[in-house]
C-alpha cells in the first residue's frame, strides 16, 4: 500500500510538472523565434557600418560635411544598441523559463527522495511493455531542465560576444546563432512529455484495475 501511495503521489506530481513544462516550452519557443529577425537586423546594420567604413569620405562630395561620418556612426551604433537591448529582453524571457522549469523539476525530485524508501528501487525501475519507468520519466524531466539551462547559457555568452568593434562577426550573427541551435535540435522536451504521459496513464490504469 505504501508503495502504491508513493507511486500515485509521484504520478500526480509528474502530471503537474508536465503541464508546467508544456506552458513554459511555449514561452521558450516564442522567445527563441524572436531572435532570428533581430539578429538579421543586426547583421544588416553591420554590413551598412562596414560599407560606411570603406567609403572614401575625403575623396567624395560627402567630405564637405565634416561631422557626417561621426554622426552616421553614432546613429548606427545607437540602432545596434537598441537591437541588443531587445535581444537582452528576449534572453530574460529564456531565463524565466529556465528558472521556472528548474524549480519545478527540483520539486518533483525532492518528492521522490522523500518517498523513495516507500516506493523501493525495483518499483522505480519497473517498465511495462509500452510504459517507461518512473526513473525514465524523472530522467526525462532532468534532460529538459538541462536543455533549458545549457541553451540559456549559450545565449548569454553569445550576446556577451557581440560588439560593434567586430563588424565582420556581427554580420555573421545569424549563421553563428543557427550553428548553436543546431546543437539543440533534438526535441528533448516532447520526448520527456511523452515519457511522463505514458507513465502517468499507466499509473491511472493500475489504480483503476486495483480499485475494481
N, CA and C of each residue as an Amber inpcrd file, in Angstrom:
protein
   636
   0.8150000  -1.2110000   0.0000000   0.0000000   0.0000000   0.0000000
   0.8500000   1.2630000   0.0000000   1.9370000   1.2310000   0.8060000
   2.8080000   2.4070000   0.8780000   3.4420000   2.6900000  -0.4780000
   3.8650000   1.6140000  -1.1620000   4.4850000   1.7870000  -2.4780000
   3.4820000   2.3340000  -3.4810000   2.2500000   1.8520000  -3.4260000
   1.2200000   2.3310000  -4.3400000   0.9080000   3.7980000  -4.0920000
   0.8500000   4.1870000  -2.8130000   0.5760000   5.5880000  -2.4690000
   1.7110000   6.4920000  -2.9360000   2.9350000   6.0260000  -2.7570000
   4.0860000   6.8160000  -3.1850000   4.0970000   6.9700000  -4.7010000
   3.7820000   5.8850000  -5.3960000   3.7660000   5.9230000  -6.8570000
   2.6660000   6.8540000  -7.3630000   1.5030000   6.8260000  -6.7040000
   0.3970000   7.6970000  -7.1010000   0.7540000   9.1620000  -6.8640000
   1.4130000   9.4360000  -5.7460000   1.8130000  10.8130000  -5.4390000
   2.8120000  11.3320000  -6.4670000   3.7370000  10.4830000  -6.8460000
   4.7350000  10.8920000  -7.8330000   4.1100000  11.0630000  -9.2230000
   3.1540000  10.2030000  -9.5490000   2.4730000  10.3390000 -10.8330000
   1.7090000  11.6550000 -10.8970000   1.0530000  12.0250000  -9.7850000
   0.3200000  13.2960000  -9.7390000   1.2800000  14.4770000  -9.8720000
   2.4270000  14.3730000  -9.1850000   3.4230000  15.4560000  -9.2650000
   3.9800000  15.5700000 -10.6840000   4.2100000  14.4330000 -11.3190000
   4.7230000  14.4490000 -12.6940000   3.7090000  15.0530000 -13.6550000
   2.4200000  14.7610000 -13.4310000   1.3860000  15.3320000 -14.2870000
   1.3960000  16.8630000 -14.1660000   1.5160000  17.3420000 -12.9510000
   1.5570000  18.7920000 -12.7380000   2.7940000  19.4030000 -13.3900000
   3.9390000  18.7500000 -13.2260000   5.1870000  19.2680000 -13.8000000
   5.1440000  19.2500000 -15.3220000   4.5160000  18.2410000 -15.8880000
   4.4020000  18.1750000 -17.3410000   3.6000000  19.3590000 -17.8670000
   2.5440000  19.7390000 -17.1360000   1.7430000  20.8970000 -17.5460000
   2.5700000  22.1730000 -17.4720000   3.3950000  22.2830000 -16.4240000
   4.2780000  23.4480000 -16.2870000   5.2640000  23.5100000 -17.4490000
   5.8820000  22.3810000 -17.7450000   6.8720000  22.3290000 -18.8310000
   6.2270000  22.6830000 -20.1650000   5.0290000  22.1710000 -20.4210000
   4.3540000  22.4540000 -21.6850000   4.0940000  23.9530000 -21.8380000
   3.6360000  24.6030000 -20.7560000   3.3840000  26.0470000 -20.8100000
   4.6820000  26.8180000 -21.0030000   5.6980000  26.4230000 -20.2570000
   6.9680000  27.1400000 -20.3310000   7.6490000  26.9250000 -21.6770000
   7.4590000  25.7370000 -22.2600000   8.0860000  25.4780000 -23.5550000
   7.4780000  26.3660000 -24.6390000   6.1790000  26.6440000 -24.5300000
   5.5480000  27.5500000 -25.4900000   6.1570000  28.9460000 -25.3840000
   6.3880000  29.3870000 -24.1440000   7.0110000  30.7000000 -23.9420000
   8.4540000  30.7010000 -24.4530000   9.1520000  29.5930000 -24.2370000
  10.5380000  29.4490000 -24.7000000  10.6250000  29.5420000 -26.2150000
   9.7420000  28.8110000 -26.8950000   9.7510000  28.8070000 -28.3540000
   9.4150000  30.1910000 -28.9140000   8.4940000  30.8800000 -28.2670000
   8.1290000  32.2270000 -28.7190000   9.3130000  33.1790000 -28.5750000
  10.0150000  33.0860000 -27.4430000  11.1840000  33.9490000 -27.2240000
  12.2910000  33.6360000 -28.2230000  12.5410000  32.3560000 -28.4540000
  13.5850000  31.9610000 -29.4080000  13.2680000  32.4200000 -30.8270000
  11.9860000  32.3450000 -31.1930000  11.5840000  32.7230000 -32.5510000
  11.8710000  34.1980000 -32.8290000  11.9160000  35.0120000 -31.7790000
  12.1520000  36.4500000 -31.9590000  13.6250000  36.7650000 -32.2090000
  14.5100000  35.8050000 -31.9360000  15.9430000  36.0810000 -32.0930000
  16.3460000  36.2520000 -33.5480000  15.8530000  35.3950000 -34.4320000
  16.3100000  35.4060000 -35.8300000  16.1060000  36.7680000 -36.5120000
  14.9080000  37.3780000 -36.4500000  14.7620000  38.6840000 -37.1050000
  15.6150000  39.7780000 -36.4710000  15.7910000  39.7340000 -35.1650000
  16.6350000  40.7390000 -34.5040000  18.0940000  40.5790000 -34.9200000
  18.5570000  39.3450000 -34.9850000  19.9360000  39.0980000 -35.4160000
  20.1180000  39.4470000 -36.8900000  19.0890000  39.1990000 -37.6900000
  19.1560000  39.5940000 -39.0950000  19.2750000  41.1000000 -39.2470000
  18.5480000  41.8350000 -38.4100000  18.6420000  43.2970000 -38.4450000
  20.0290000  43.7650000 -38.0190000  20.5860000  43.1150000 -37.0110000
  21.9440000  43.4640000 -36.5750000  22.9610000  43.1790000 -37.6680000
  22.8010000  42.0580000 -38.3370000  23.7310000  41.7050000 -39.4160000
  23.6440000  42.7210000 -40.5500000  22.4330000  43.1240000 -40.9060000
  22.2660000  44.1270000 -41.9540000  22.8730000  45.4580000 -41.5630000
  22.6970000  45.8160000 -40.3020000  23.2830000  47.0660000 -39.8130000
  24.8070000  47.0020000 -39.8400000  25.3620000  45.8390000 -39.4770000
  26.8160000  45.6690000 -39.5100000  27.3430000  45.8280000 -40.9300000
  26.5980000  45.2900000 -41.9020000  27.0120000  45.4400000 -43.3040000
  27.0280000  46.9130000 -43.7170000  26.0310000  47.6680000 -43.2640000
  25.9920000  49.1030000 -43.5570000  27.1630000  49.8330000 -42.9050000
  27.4670000  49.4670000 -41.6760000  28.5620000  50.1190000 -40.9480000
  29.9050000  49.8180000 -41.6060000  30.0760000  48.5770000 -42.0620000
  31.3250000  48.2280000 -42.7590000  31.4370000  48.9900000 -44.0850000
  30.3100000  49.1140000 -44.7820000  30.3210000  49.8610000 -46.0460000
  30.6900000  51.3230000 -45.8100000  30.1770000  51.8830000 -44.7140000
  30.4860000  53.2760000 -44.3870000  31.9670000  53.4420000 -44.0520000
  32.5460000  52.4280000 -43.4090000  33.9730000  52.4940000 -43.0730000
  34.8410000  52.4390000 -44.3260000  34.4040000  51.6930000 -45.3190000
  35.1980000  51.5550000 -46.5450000  35.0560000  52.7580000 -47.4820000
  34.0610000  53.5530000 -47.2500000  33.8050000  54.6860000 -48.1370000
  34.9280000  55.7260000 -48.0600000  35.3600000  56.2110000 -49.2160000
  36.4100000  57.2490000 -49.2510000  35.7580000  58.6070000 -49.0010000
  35.5340000  58.8980000 -47.7310000  34.8060000  60.1120000 -47.3660000
  35.4990000  61.3830000 -47.8780000  36.8070000  61.4600000 -47.6650000
  37.5340000  62.6890000 -48.0150000  37.5850000  62.9120000 -49.5240000
  37.5150000  61.8480000 -50.2860000  37.6130000  61.9920000 -51.7300000
  36.2630000  62.0780000 -52.4200000  35.1960000  62.2610000 -51.6580000
  33.8620000  62.3590000 -52.2500000  33.2030000  63.6620000 -51.8310000
  32.0360000  63.9060000 -52.4040000  31.2990000  65.1280000 -52.0640000
  30.8940000  65.1500000 -50.5940000  30.8200000  63.9540000 -49.9840000
  30.4440000  63.8850000 -48.5710000  31.5080000  64.4830000 -47.6610000
  32.7360000  64.6110000 -48.2000000  33.8100000  65.1770000 -47.3930000
  33.5480000  66.6040000 -46.9720000  32.6520000  67.2850000 -47.6780000
  32.3320000  68.6680000 -47.3210000  31.5530000  68.7440000 -46.0090000
  30.9470000  67.6310000 -45.6390000  30.1860000  67.6030000 -44.3840000
  31.0690000  66.9420000 -43.3240000  31.8290000  67.7760000 -42.6550000
  32.8920000  67.2830000 -41.7780000  32.4780000  66.2600000 -40.7400000
  31.3380000  66.4830000 -40.0800000  30.9710000  65.5880000 -38.9790000
  29.9520000  64.5250000 -39.3940000  29.6840000  64.4320000 -40.7120000
  28.6710000  63.4830000 -41.1690000  29.0520000  62.0470000 -40.8340000
  30.3270000  61.7220000 -41.0380000  30.7810000  60.3500000 -40.7860000
  30.5770000  59.9800000 -39.3160000  30.9520000  60.8940000 -38.4300000
  30.8160000  60.6150000 -36.9960000  29.3430000  60.5230000 -36.6000000
  28.5190000  61.3970000 -37.1670000  27.0900000  61.3720000 -36.8400000
  26.4410000  60.0810000 -37.3410000  26.8360000  59.6430000 -38.5300000
  26.2970000  58.3930000 -39.0700000  26.6940000  57.2170000 -38.1960000
  27.9600000  57.1950000 -37.7510000  28.4380000  56.1060000 -36.8850000
  27.6590000  56.0810000 -35.5730000  27.4420000  57.2600000 -34.9830000
  26.6980000  57.3090000 -33.7250000  25.2640000  56.8100000 -33.9160000
  24.6580000  57.1920000 -35.0370000  23.2960000  56.7520000 -35.3070000
  23.2380000  55.2350000 -35.4930000  24.1760000  54.6920000 -36.2330000
  24.2000000  53.2490000 -36.4640000  24.4940000  52.4910000 -35.1710000
  25.4070000  52.9990000 -34.3910000  25.7410000  52.3500000 -33.1150000
  24.5390000  52.3800000 -32.1720000  23.8240000  53.5010000 -32.1780000
  22.6220000  53.5820000 -31.3460000  21.5710000  52.5700000 -31.7750000
  21.4250000  52.3880000 -33.0890000  20.4760000  51.3930000 -33.5880000
  20.8940000  49.9880000 -33.1720000  22.1980000  49.7230000 -33.2130000
  22.7040000  48.4060000 -32.7930000  22.4380000  48.1810000 -31.3100000
  22.6540000  49.1980000 -30.5060000  22.4190000  49.0610000 -29.0610000
  20.9420000  48.8250000 -28.7620000  20.0570000  49.4570000 -29.5600000
  18.6210000  49.2360000 -29.3680000  18.2460000  47.7890000 -29.6920000
  18.8280000  47.2520000 -30.7430000  18.5660000  45.8540000 -31.0960000
  19.1080000  44.9070000 -30.0250000  20.2820000  45.2300000 -29.5100000
  20.8660000  44.4000000 -28.4540000  20.0150000  44.4460000 -27.1860000
  19.4240000  45.5970000 -26.9390000  18.5380000  45.7080000 -25.7750000
  17.3120000  44.8160000 -25.9410000  16.7770000  44.7730000 -27.1540000
  15.6440000  43.8750000 -27.4160000  16.0510000  42.4110000 -27.2450000
  17.2390000  42.0740000 -27.7190000  17.7230000  40.7010000 -27.5400000
  17.9170000  40.3830000 -26.0600000  18.3750000  41.3700000 -25.3120000
  18.5270000  41.1730000 -23.8730000  17.1870000  40.8770000 -23.2030000
  16.1230000  41.5470000 -23.6850000  14.7950000  41.2710000 -23.1490000
  14.3500000  39.8600000 -23.4660000  14.6520000  39.4030000 -24.6640000
  14.3150000  38.0280000 -25.0290000  15.1260000  37.0280000 -24.2240000
  16.3710000  37.3740000 -23.9420000  17.2010000  36.4850000 -23.1090000
  16.6070000  36.3880000 -21.6990000  16.0700000  37.4950000 -21.2010000
  15.4390000  37.4730000 -19.8800000  14.2340000  36.5290000 -19.8750000
  13.5180000  36.4570000 -20.9940000  12.3960000  35.5260000 -21.0960000
  12.8980000  34.0770000 -21.0510000  14.0080000  33.8180000 -21.7010000
  14.5960000  32.4720000 -21.6410000  15.0140000  32.1370000 -20.2130000
  15.5750000  33.1160000 -19.5200000  15.9980000  32.8820000 -18.1360000
  14.7990000  32.5690000 -17.2400000  13.6880000  33.2540000 -17.4820000
  12.4860000  32.9980000 -16.6850000  11.9970000  31.5660000 -16.8830000
  12.0490000  31.0830000 -18.1210000  11.6570000  29.6960000 -18.3930000
  12.6190000  28.7330000 -17.7120000  13.9090000  29.0030000 -17.8530000
  14.9100000  28.1400000 -17.2170000  14.6570000  28.0480000 -15.7130000
  14.3940000  29.1720000 -15.0780000  14.1990000  29.1890000 -13.6250000
  12.9180000  28.4580000 -13.2210000  11.8400000  28.6930000 -13.9880000
  10.5650000  28.0580000 -13.6550000  10.6500000  26.5410000 -13.7950000
  11.2520000  26.0830000 -14.8780000  11.3810000  24.6420000 -15.0900000
  12.3520000  24.0350000 -14.0740000  13.4410000  24.7480000 -13.7860000
  14.3970000  24.2500000 -12.8070000  13.7620000  24.0520000 -11.4430000
  12.9530000  25.0240000 -11.0150000  12.2840000  24.9200000  -9.7140000
  11.2700000  23.7780000  -9.7200000  10.5680000  23.6100000 -10.8330000
   9.5640000  22.5530000 -10.9330000  10.2060000  21.1670000 -10.8840000
  11.2900000  20.9980000 -11.6200000  11.9920000  19.7110000 -11.6190000
  12.5850000  19.4170000 -10.2440000  13.1600000  20.4250000  -9.6170000
  13.7320000  20.2280000  -8.2800000  12.6560000  19.7800000  -7.2980000
  11.4440000  20.3150000  -7.4540000  10.3600000  19.9450000  -6.5480000
   9.9800000  18.4790000  -6.6560000   9.8650000  17.9650000  -7.8630000
   9.4740000  16.5630000  -8.0200000  10.6170000  15.6360000  -7.6180000
  11.8460000  16.0660000  -7.8060000  12.9770000  15.2450000  -7.3560000
  13.0300000  15.1750000  -5.8340000  12.6930000  16.2810000  -5.1740000
  12.6290000  16.2620000  -3.6980000  11.5420000  15.2990000  -3.2340000
  10.4040000  15.3220000  -3.9260000   9.3240000  14.4110000  -3.5520000
   9.7680000  12.9620000  -3.7230000  10.4870000  12.6810000  -4.8000000
  10.9670000  11.3030000  -4.9930000  11.9060000  10.8980000  -3.8540000
  12.7980000  11.8030000  -3.4620000  13.7230000  11.4890000  -2.3660000
  12.9560000  11.2000000  -1.0770000  11.8700000  11.9420000  -0.8500000
  11.0850000  11.7470000   0.3640000  10.3230000  10.4210000   0.3490000
   9.9030000   9.9880000  -0.8470000   9.0740000   8.7820000  -0.9390000
   9.8410000   7.5720000  -1.4580000  11.1430000   7.7140000  -1.6940000
  11.9290000   6.6340000  -2.2990000  11.9080000   5.3670000  -1.4570000
  11.9940000   5.5100000  -0.1490000  12.0150000   4.3300000   0.7210000
  10.6930000   3.5650000   0.6360000   9.5750000   4.2930000   0.5930000
   8.2660000   3.6400000   0.4740000   8.1240000   2.9510000  -0.8860000
   8.6170000   3.6270000  -1.9140000   8.4410000   3.1310000  -3.2740000
   9.3040000   1.9120000  -3.5570000  10.5640000   1.9970000  -3.1660000
  11.5020000   0.9210000  -3.4510000  12.1510000   1.0860000  -4.8150000
  13.3820000   0.6280000  -4.9190000  14.1310000   0.8000000  -6.1650000
  13.5300000  -0.0030000  -7.3150000  13.0760000  -1.2010000  -7.0140000
  12.5370000  -2.0550000  -8.0730000  11.3180000  -1.4100000  -8.7360000
  10.4600000  -0.8030000  -7.9200000   9.2630000  -0.1460000  -8.4580000
   9.6410000   1.0700000  -9.2990000  10.6720000   1.7910000  -8.8730000
  11.1010000   2.9730000  -9.6220000  11.6770000   2.6070000 -10.9860000
  12.2480000   1.4140000 -11.0840000  12.8870000   0.9900000 -12.3300000
  11.9920000   0.1270000 -13.2160000  10.8270000  -0.2310000 -12.7100000
   9.9600000  -1.1740000 -13.4380000   9.3570000  -0.5200000 -14.6820000
   9.5360000  -1.1680000 -15.8170000   8.9450000  -0.7240000 -17.0880000
   7.8620000  -1.7070000 -17.5190000   6.9040000  -1.1800000 -18.2680000
   5.8840000  -2.0340000 -18.8720000   6.1900000  -2.2280000 -20.3440000
   5.3900000  -3.0160000 -21.0540000   5.6190000  -3.2510000 -22.4900000
   5.6380000  -1.9580000 -23.3010000   4.7380000  -1.0330000 -22.9590000
   4.6850000   0.2470000 -23.6700000   4.7940000   1.4260000 -22.7130000
   5.3000000   1.1520000 -21.5290000   5.3260000   2.1860000 -20.4970000
   6.7350000   2.3710000 -19.9400000   7.2350000   3.5940000 -19.9210000
   8.5300000   3.8430000 -19.2930000   8.4230000   3.7470000 -17.7750000
   9.5290000   3.6030000 -17.1380000   9.5460000   3.5310000 -15.6800000
   9.4800000   4.9360000 -15.0740000   9.2860000   4.9800000 -13.7660000
   9.3460000   6.2650000 -13.0590000  10.7240000   6.8850000 -13.2410000
  11.7580000   6.0550000 -13.1740000  13.1260000   6.5680000 -13.3560000
  13.2840000   7.2010000 -14.7420000  12.6690000   6.5870000 -15.7560000
  12.7250000   7.1530000 -17.1170000  12.0500000   8.5120000 -17.1720000
  10.8860000   8.6190000 -16.5280000  10.1440000   9.8760000 -16.5290000
  10.9280000  10.9750000 -15.8070000  11.5260000  10.6260000 -14.6760000
  12.3200000  11.6070000 -13.9260000  13.5690000  12.0110000 -14.7140000
  14.1820000  11.0490000 -15.3700000  15.3480000  11.3500000 -16.1950000
  14.9700000  12.2910000 -17.3420000  13.7850000  12.0660000 -17.9280000
  13.3180000  12.9510000 -18.9870000  13.1720000  14.3780000 -18.5030000
  12.6260000  14.5430000 -17.3020000  12.4900000  15.8910000 -16.7310000
  13.8580000  16.5370000 -16.5180000  14.7990000  15.7690000 -16.0450000
  16.1510000  16.3070000 -15.8420000  16.7930000  16.6940000 -17.1730000
  16.5110000  15.9260000 -18.2220000  17.0170000  16.2750000 -19.5620000
  16.4570000  17.6180000 -20.0140000  15.1720000  17.8500000 -19.7350000
  14.5300000  19.1090000 -20.1060000  15.1820000  20.2710000 -19.3570000
  15.3510000  20.0920000 -18.0580000  15.9800000  21.1540000 -17.2640000
  17.3710000  21.4670000 -17.7720000  18.1260000  20.4290000 -18.1200000
  19.4930000  20.6020000 -18.6170000  19.4830000  21.3060000 -19.9910000
  18.5280000  20.9550000 -20.8270000  18.4030000  21.5790000 -22.1540000
  18.1940000  23.0880000 -22.0170000  17.2420000  23.4810000 -21.1780000
  16.9850000  24.9100000 -20.9930000  18.1880000  25.6090000 -20.3720000
  18.8020000  24.9650000 -19.4120000  19.9330000  25.5960000 -18.7120000
  21.1140000  25.8020000 -19.6530000  21.4360000  24.7850000 -20.4360000
  22.6000000  24.8850000 -21.3210000  22.3690000  25.8740000 -22.4660000
  21.1800000  25.8280000 -23.0750000  20.9330000  26.7380000 -24.1940000
  20.8210000  28.1840000 -23.7040000  20.2640000  28.3720000 -22.5020000
  20.2380000  29.7310000 -21.9390000  21.6640000  30.2530000 -21.7510000
  22.5370000  29.4050000 -21.2170000  23.9200000  29.8210000 -21.0040000
  24.5950000  30.1590000 -22.3380000  24.3340000  29.3500000 -23.3500000
  24.8960000  29.6400000 -24.6790000  24.3960000  30.9950000 -25.1950000
  23.1050000  31.2680000 -24.9920000  22.5500000  32.5430000 -25.4630000
  23.1760000  33.7180000 -24.7200000  23.4350000  33.5370000 -23.4410000
  24.0550000  34.5980000 -22.6470000  25.4740000  34.8940000 -23.1340000
  26.2520000  33.8420000 -23.3360000  27.6220000  34.0200000 -23.8170000
  27.6340000  34.5930000 -25.2320000  26.6870000  34.1590000 -26.0380000
  26.5690000  34.6460000 -27.4180000  26.3720000  36.1710000 -27.4350000
  25.4510000  36.6600000 -26.6150000  25.1830000  38.1020000 -26.5890000
  26.3700000  38.8900000 -26.0400000  27.0690000  38.3010000 -25.0830000
  28.2160000  38.9970000 -24.4920000  29.3470000  39.1960000 -25.4940000
  29.3850000  38.3820000 -26.5230000  30.4640000  38.4650000 -27.5250000
  30.1740000  39.4510000 -28.6530000  28.9520000  39.9760000 -28.6970000
  28.5920000  40.8930000 -29.7830000  29.1800000  42.2730000 -29.5040000
  29.8700000  42.8210000 -30.5000000  30.4990000  44.1320000 -30.3400000
  30.5170000  44.8660000 -31.6730000  30.2410000  46.1630000 -31.6200000
  30.3290000  47.0000000 -32.8280000  31.7770000  47.1710000 -33.2790000
  32.7060000  46.7580000 -32.4500000  34.1260000  46.8180000 -32.8280000
  34.5380000  45.6150000 -33.6750000  33.6280000  44.6210000 -33.7870000
  33.8950000  43.4290000 -34.6060000  32.7370000  43.2470000 -35.5850000
  32.7300000  44.1100000 -36.5920000  31.5870000  44.1630000 -37.5050000
  31.4660000  42.9050000 -38.3650000  32.5890000  42.3080000 -38.7470000
  32.5280000  41.0820000 -39.5460000  31.8260000  39.9790000 -38.7590000
  32.1500000  39.8740000 -37.4820000  31.4820000  38.8860000 -36.6340000
  30.0010000  39.2190000 -36.4750000  29.6910000  40.5020000 -36.3440000
  28.3000000  40.9120000 -36.1980000  27.4960000  40.5790000 -37.4550000
  28.1240000  40.7330000 -38.6010000  27.4430000  40.4410000 -39.8560000
  27.1280000  38.9460000 -39.9810000  27.9100000  38.1170000 -39.3080000
  27.7180000  36.6550000 -39.3730000  26.8660000  36.1230000 -38.2140000
  26.2400000  37.0020000 -37.4430000  25.4760000  36.5760000 -36.2630000
  24.3790000  35.5590000 -36.5760000  23.5730000  35.7540000 -37.6270000
  22.5140000  34.7600000 -37.8780000  23.0640000  33.3520000 -38.0930000
  24.1750000  33.2510000 -38.8310000  24.7590000  31.9340000 -39.0820000
  25.3590000  31.3380000 -37.8070000  25.9880000  32.1910000 -36.9990000
  26.5600000  31.7090000 -35.7380000  25.4740000  31.1870000 -34.8110000
  24.3600000  31.9120000 -34.7390000  23.2480000  31.5050000 -33.8810000
  22.6280000  30.2020000 -34.3760000  22.5040000  30.0510000 -35.6850000
  21.9460000  28.8230000 -36.2340000  22.8200000  27.6180000 -35.8920000
  24.1300000  27.8250000 -35.8840000  25.0300000  26.7130000 -35.5150000
  24.8350000  26.3250000 -34.0590000  24.5660000  27.2960000 -33.2180000
  24.2920000  26.9920000 -31.8060000  23.0000000  26.1920000 -31.6920000
  21.9420000  26.6640000 -32.3560000  20.6520000  25.9790000 -32.2810000
  20.7290000  24.5670000 -32.8520000  21.5980000  24.3770000 -33.8350000
  21.7420000  23.0510000 -34.4600000  22.1540000  22.0060000 -33.4360000
  22.9180000  22.4330000 -32.4360000  23.3580000  21.5000000 -31.3970000
  22.2220000  21.1110000 -30.4530000  21.1190000  21.8420000 -30.5250000
  19.9920000  21.5910000 -29.6270000  18.7170000  21.2590000 -30.3970000
  18.8670000  20.7290000 -31.6000000  17.6960000  20.4940000 -32.4380000
  16.8750000  19.2890000 -31.9860000  17.4700000  18.3700000 -31.2380000
  16.7230000  17.2080000 -30.7460000  15.5990000  17.6810000 -29.8290000
  14.3970000  17.1590000 -30.0360000  13.2420000  17.6310000 -29.2800000
  13.1690000  16.9470000 -27.9230000  14.0370000  17.3800000 -27.0290000
  14.1280000  16.7940000 -25.6930000  12.8220000  16.9760000 -24.9290000
  12.2010000  18.1270000 -25.0750000  11.0040000  18.4350000 -24.3060000
   9.8560000  17.5010000 -24.6660000   9.5710000  17.3510000 -25.9550000
   8.4660000  16.4900000 -26.3630000   8.7290000  15.0330000 -26.0030000
   9.9830000  14.6050000 -26.0890000  10.3250000  13.2380000 -25.6860000
  10.0200000  13.0200000 -24.2030000  10.3920000  14.0010000 -23.3860000
  10.1570000  13.8900000 -21.9460000   8.6640000  13.9090000 -21.6290000
   7.9130000  14.7950000 -22.2930000   6.4720000  14.8740000 -22.0490000
   5.7820000  13.5700000 -22.4460000   6.2620000  12.9300000 -23.5110000
   5.6910000  11.6470000 -23.9110000   5.9520000  10.5830000 -22.8560000
   7.1750000  10.5270000 -22.3470000   7.5040000   9.5590000 -21.2970000
   6.6090000   9.7620000 -20.0750000   6.4550000  11.0140000 -19.6820000
   5.6460000  11.3100000 -18.4950000   4.1910000  10.9270000 -18.7340000
   3.6760000  11.2620000 -19.9140000   2.2800000  10.9430000 -20.2360000
   2.0370000   9.4350000 -20.1940000   2.9460000   8.6700000 -20.7830000
   2.7920000   7.2100000 -20.7790000   2.8570000   6.6480000 -19.3630000
   3.7820000   7.1730000 -18.5620000   3.9120000   6.6930000 -17.1850000
   2.6600000   7.0240000 -16.3780000   2.1950000   8.2640000 -16.4780000
   1.0170000   8.6930000 -15.7170000  -0.2200000   7.9120000 -16.1420000
  -0.4180000   7.7280000 -17.4500000  -1.5690000   6.9640000 -17.9320000
  -1.5350000   5.5320000 -17.4020000  -0.3410000   4.9520000 -17.3760000
  -0.2060000   3.5810000 -16.8670000  -0.5550000   3.5130000 -15.3840000
  -0.1340000   4.5230000 -14.6260000  -0.4550000   4.5510000 -13.1920000
  -1.9590000   4.6740000 -12.9750000  -2.6220000   5.4540000 -13.8150000
  -4.0720000   5.5810000 -13.6940000  -4.7660000   4.2550000 -13.9870000
  -4.2810000   3.5480000 -14.9950000  -4.8540000   2.2470000 -15.3210000
  -4.6560000   1.2570000 -14.1710000  -3.4820000   1.2980000 -13.5690000
  -3.1990000   0.4050000 -12.4400000  -4.1140000   0.7190000 -11.2540000
  -4.3090000   2.0070000 -11.0070000  -5.1910000   2.4070000  -9.8940000
  -6.6280000   1.9600000 -10.1430000  -7.0710000   2.1150000 -11.4030000
  -8.4290000   1.7110000 -11.7510000  -8.6130000   0.1990000 -11.6130000
  -7.6330000  -0.5460000 -12.0810000  -7.7270000  -2.0130000 -12.0070000
  -7.6630000  -2.5000000 -10.5630000  -6.8620000  -1.8070000  -9.7510000
  -6.7740000  -2.1660000  -8.3390000  -8.0750000  -1.8470000  -7.6190000
  -8.6520000  -0.6760000  -7.9950000  -9.9000000  -0.2650000  -7.3470000
 -11.0750000  -1.1570000  -7.7010000 -11.0480000  -1.6770000  -8.9430000
 -12.1660000  -2.5550000  -9.3530000 -11.9520000  -3.9720000  -8.8360000
